[in-house]
Amino acid sequence: MSALNIEDPTHLRAYLENHGYTLLESSVLPGGVSNRTVLARLTDGSSIVVKQAKERLTSSSEWLSDPRRIRQEALAMQWLSRWTPRDSIPDLVFLDMENNILAMSAVPQPHKDWKTLLLSRQICHSHFARFGELLASIHSGGYLGRTEIEPLFRDQSFFFSLRVDAYYIYTARNVPAAAQFLHELVAEMDARRFTLITAQRMSW
């Protein structure tokens, strides 16, 4: 396991210098449990987001997931950008498989995270329409290209450890009354493989 911690500015500065980037300042981005995520402002005026996948996620219960999942995220970014409107998906800057790190272009400032807007009850109906259009472009692109992409995304172990086991199966173990329904739901979902799906965070 790598001792590198990108949330430590000293680690991040040396790490980025080894990749040809000079750090001006950095700030840890909140909200995630599965990655260390840092906004890095560079001396050339540009900004990138650096993500480092964690093996043990931040949660009260033990929650483990293979950090090599970052490779699938990088691969997905490259494919999603083919199907979605321009600037909808961040550009992949680099992938470091040894340290389970990727860097991507940062969303331009100013912006607001959609989750934050919703939680603060700032509802804009056009946001839902835009999200629906984006989701439709991903699903249709994945379906039309399924012959080519299915072998690339066949391994669902990362999806199960991050989404299915951590939420559905965990709930089934702790809420017996819902267990049968949840297990049947997971089995039905696992049997249907038509297109690529992804968890998106949107900003405006």
C-alpha positions in Angstrom: 0.0 0.0 0.0 1.3 3.4 -1.0 2.3 5.8 1.9 1.5 8.7 -0.4 -1.3 10.9 0.9 -2.3 13.6 -1.6 -4.2 15.6 1.1 -0.8 16.4 2.6 0.4 19.5 0.7 4.0 18.4 1.0 3.3 15.0 -0.5 1.1 16.5 -3.2 3.7 19.2 -4.2 6.5 16.6 -4.6 4.1 14.2 -6.4 3.0 16.7 -8.9 6.5 17.9 -9.6 7.4 14.4 -10.5 4.6 14.5 -13.1 5.7 17.9 -14.5 3.3 20.2 -12.6 4.2 23.0 -10.2 1.7 23.4 -7.3 0.7 26.9 -6.2 -1.9 25.9 -3.6 -4.2 23.1 -2.8 -7.5 22.5 -0.9 -9.1 19.3 0.1 -12.6 18.8 -1.4 -15.2 17.6 1.0 -18.1 15.2 0.7 -16.6 11.9 -0.6 -15.9 8.8 1.4 -14.1 6.6 -1.2 -11.3 8.8 -2.3 -8.9 11.5 -1.2 -9.8 14.4 -3.5 -7.9 17.6 -3.8 -8.2 20.7 -5.9 -4.7 21.7 -7.1 -4.1 25.2 -8.4 -1.0 25.3 -10.6 1.5 28.1 -11.2 0.5 28.2 -14.9 -3.0 29.4 -13.8 -4.8 26.2 -14.5 -6.4 23.9 -11.9 -6.8 20.1 -11.7 -8.5 17.8 -9.4 -6.4 14.9 -8.0 -8.2 11.8 -6.7 -6.6 8.9 -4.8 -8.7 5.8 -4.2 -8.8 4.5 -0.7 -8.9 0.8 0.2 -10.8 1.4 3.5 -13.5 4.0 3.0 -14.5 6.6 5.5 -17.4 5.1 7.4 -18.4 4.0 10.9 -18.6 0.4 9.7 -15.7 -1.4 8.0 -16.1 -0.7 4.2 -13.4 -2.0 1.9 -13.1 -1.7 -1.9 -10.1 -2.5 -4.1 -8.5 0.9 -4.9 -7.6 -0.3 -8.4 -11.2 0.8 -9.2 -9.6 4.2 -10.1 -8.6 2.6 -13.4 -12.2 1.9 -14.3 -13.1 5.4 -13.5 -10.4 6.8 -15.8 -11.6 4.4 -18.6 -15.2 5.5 -18.0 -14.3 9.2 -18.3 -12.7 8.6 -21.7 -15.8 6.7 -23.0 -18.4 9.1 -21.5 -16.7 12.0 -23.2 -17.5 10.4 -26.6 -21.3 10.4 -25.9 -22.0 13.5 -23.9 -22.1 17.2 -24.8 -18.7 19.0 -24.8 -17.5 20.0 -21.3 -20.0 17.7 -19.6 -17.2 15.3 -18.5 -13.9 16.4 -17.0 -10.8 15.6 -19.2 -8.5 12.9 -17.9 -5.1 14.5 -17.3 -3.2 11.4 -16.2 -3.6 8.1 -14.5 -1.1 6.7 -12.0 -1.9 3.0 -11.6 0.9 2.3 -9.1 -0.6 4.8 -6.6 -4.2 4.5 -7.6 -4.4 8.2 -8.5 -6.0 10.0 -11.4 -6.0 13.7 -12.2 -8.7 15.5 -14.2 -9.5 18.9 -15.3 -11.3 21.0 -12.7 -14.8 22.4 -13.1 -14.4 26.2 -13.8 -15.2 28.6 -11.0 -17.7 29.8 -9.9 -20.0 26.8 -9.7 -22.3 25.1 -7.2 -22.6 21.4 -6.6 -26.1 20.1 -7.5 -26.3 17.9 -4.3 -25.6 21.0 -2.2 -28.2 23.0 -4.0 -30.8 20.2 -3.5 -30.0 19.8 0.2 -30.5 23.6 0.6 -33.8 23.4 -1.2 -32.6 25.5 -4.1 -34.7 23.7 -6.8 -34.4 24.6 -10.5 -36.5 22.5 -12.8 -34.1 23.0 -15.7 -31.4 21.2 -13.8 -33.5 18.0 -13.8 -34.0 18.3 -17.5 -30.3 18.7 -18.1 -29.5 15.8 -15.9 -32.0 13.6 -17.7 -30.5 14.6 -21.1 -27.0 13.8 -19.8 -28.1 10.4 -18.4 -29.9 9.6 -21.6 -26.8 10.3 -23.7 -24.8 8.0 -21.5 -27.3 5.2 -21.5 -27.9 5.4 -25.3 -24.2 5.6 -26.1 -23.4 2.7 -23.8 -26.2 0.6 -25.4 -25.3 1.4 -29.0 -21.6 0.7 -28.3 -22.3 -2.3 -26.0 -20.4 -4.8 -28.2 -17.2 -2.9 -27.9 -17.5 -1.7 -24.3 -19.0 -4.8 -22.6 -15.6 -6.6 -22.3 -14.0 -3.4 -20.9 -16.6 -3.0 -18.1 -17.6 -6.7 -17.5 -16.0 -6.8 -14.1 -18.7 -5.5 -11.7 -16.8 -6.2 -8.4 -16.1 -2.5 -7.9 -19.7 -1.6 -8.5 -20.9 -4.2 -6.0 -18.4 -3.2 -3.3 -19.1 0.5 -3.6 -22.8 0.5 -4.3 -24.6 -2.8 -3.9 -22.9 -4.4 -0.8 -22.5 -1.1 1.0 -26.1 -0.1 0.7 -28.5 -2.8 -0.4 -26.8 -5.9 1.2 -25.8 -4.0 4.3 -29.4 -2.8 4.7 -30.7 -6.4 4.1 -28.5 -7.6 6.9 -29.7 -5.0 9.4 -33.4 -4.7 8.4 -34.7 -8.3 8.2 -38.1 -7.1 7.1 -36.6 -5.7 3.9 -34.1 -8.5 3.2 -36.1 -10.5 0.8 -37.1 -7.5 -1.3 -33.6 -6.2 -1.4 -32.0 -9.5 -2.4 -34.5 -9.9 -5.1 -33.9 -6.4 -6.3 -30.1 -7.0 -6.5 -30.6 -10.3 -8.3 -32.8 -8.7 -10.9 -30.4 -5.9 -11.4 -27.4 -8.3 -11.8 -29.3 -10.2 -14.5 -29.9 -7.1 -16.6 -26.9 -5.8 -18.5 -27.8 -3.5 -21.3 -25.7 -0.4 -21.0 -23.1 1.5 -19.0 -24.3 3.3 -15.9 -22.4 5.7 -13.7 -22.7 7.8 -10.6 -22.5 11.4 -11.5 -21.9 14.5 -9.4 -23.1 17.6 -11.3 -22.2 21.2 -10.9 -23.8 24.4 -12.2 
